[in-house]
Amino acid sequence: MAPDLPFLAGYPEHLLAQVRRAMAEGRAADALKQRYPEAHTIRNDTALYEHAMALKQRHLRNAPLLAKVAYDNRLQIDQRALGTLTAVSRVQGGQLKAKREIRVAALFKDAPAAMLDMIVVHELAHLKEREHNKPFYALCEHMLPGYHQVEFDTRLYLTLRARAGAE
């Protein structure tokens, strides 16, 4: 594990060395700004729900419905929790109903559009595939071409934010 790059743990050392070099030379943030120049306009939970439902309708029509999609200020940003999909089960009448909710870390209100899409696509993919396996990542790639690059860049973005906050 790379303690200086916690969001990038698990990536090959030669790639981490490139990231360290780019950060030391001050090129990493500029590279991200060049690659992701456009911000999104999804500022509230209603707009986020509509955005997620449009993606779901386009790619996962037969997947279970979502009861809620929202930004979450309490979601702890670490290498594991950028967004969550939860299913809350309740008994209604004689039936057991599951309400599925996606929560996205609130810091993605200010992130580039592709990074927000990556988080939403990731959580939507969990509607079909619970585990992080090959079919899961194939579905993510199908819904968001270039998914793996955007995920890496999102982790770099979070690393840069953490460093800026620590300085």
N, C-alpha and C positions, 0 to 999 in steps of 0.2 A: 504494500500500500504506500502511496505517496502522501505523507502527512502534510506537505506543503500544497498539495493539489487534491483535497479530499473529494471534490465533486468529479474528479477524473480518475479515481481509483479503478483499477481493473484494466486500464488501457495499457498498451505496450510501452516499455520504458523509452524506446526511441522516439515515440510520439510525445511522451511527457517531456523529454529533453527539448524537443522543438517548441513546445508550449512555454517551457521555462525561458528559453532563449528569446522568444517573441515577447514575452512579458517583460523580461529584463531590458530589452531594447525599446519597449514602449510601442510595439507594433500590434499587439494582440487586440486591443480595444479598437484601433483604427481598422483592422481587418474585419472585425465583426460589424462595425458601422458601414463599411463598404459592402459587405455581403448582405446585410439586412437593413437597408436604408429606410424601409417603410414601417411606420408604427401602425397599430390597429386602432380602431375607434370603439372597441368593445369595452366600455367603461363600467357597465352595471350588470347585475345578475340577469336581468331580462334579456339584454342583448347577448350575453354569454349563453344563456339557454337557447335562444333562437339560433345562434351560430352552431352550437353543438347539435341541435336537432337537424339543421340543414345538412351537416356532415353525416349524421346518422342516417338520414333519409337517402342521401346519395350513395352511401356505401354499405349500410347495415339495415336494410328495410325490415328484415325478419327478426332482428335482435329485440330483446325486451325493451319496453318503454322506460323512459327516464322521468322521474317525478320532479327532479330538481337539478339544476346546474348552477353553481354559485362560486363567487370568489370567497375565499376564507382567510381572514386575517390571523386566525389562530393556527393555521397549518404551519408546522415547523419545517423550515427549509433546511434540509440536509440532503445527503446523496440519495435518500430513499423516498422522500415525500414532497414531490413537486405538485402532485395532484392525487386525489383518491377517488375510488369508486366504492360505494358502500351499498349494501342491501339491508334495509330495515324490514324485518318481518313482523306483521301484525295479524291478529285474528279479526276478521270482519265477518260477522254472522257465523256460519259454519265453515268458512274458508280461511286459509292462510294466504295472505297477500304480501308480496315483497315490493317495497318501494325502493327503486334504485336512485342514488344521488351521486353526482360528480361534484367534487370540490376542487378548485384550482387555487393554488397559493396566490394571495392578493398581489404579490410583487409582479405577477405577470400582466397586471393592468398596464404597466409601463414598459413591458418587454416588446421586442419586435414581433410583428404579426406571425411570422413563421414559427416562432418559439411558442406562442400561445397555441397555435394550431397543433404543434407537436404534442403538447401536454393533453389537449382535448382528444386528439387521435389516439394517444396512448391509453387514456382511460376508456374511450369508446371501444377499443380493441378488447378490453377486458370483458365486455359484454359477451363476446364470443369465445375468447380464450382466457382462462383464468391465470395460467402460468406464463412466465416469460420464456417461451420456447420458440422454436423455428416458425411454427404456424402463426404465433402471435406477432413476431417481428415481420413476417411476410405480409400479414394483414395491415400492420402499421405502414409498411412501405407502399402497399397498394393504395391506402387512403391518403398518404402524403409522400409522393415520390421524393427521394432524397432524405427520408426520415432519419437514417443513421447519422448523416452529416449534421442535420438540424439538432439532433439529440446531443451530439458531441459539442456543437457550438453553444447550445443552451448550458451545458455543463461548464464551458469556458466562460460564458457570460456570468454565471453564478459565482465562479471563482474570482473573476474580476470585481464583481460587486462586493464579495466578502473581503477581498484585499483592500478595496477603497474604504469600506466601513471600518477596517482595522487600523487604517493610517490616521 
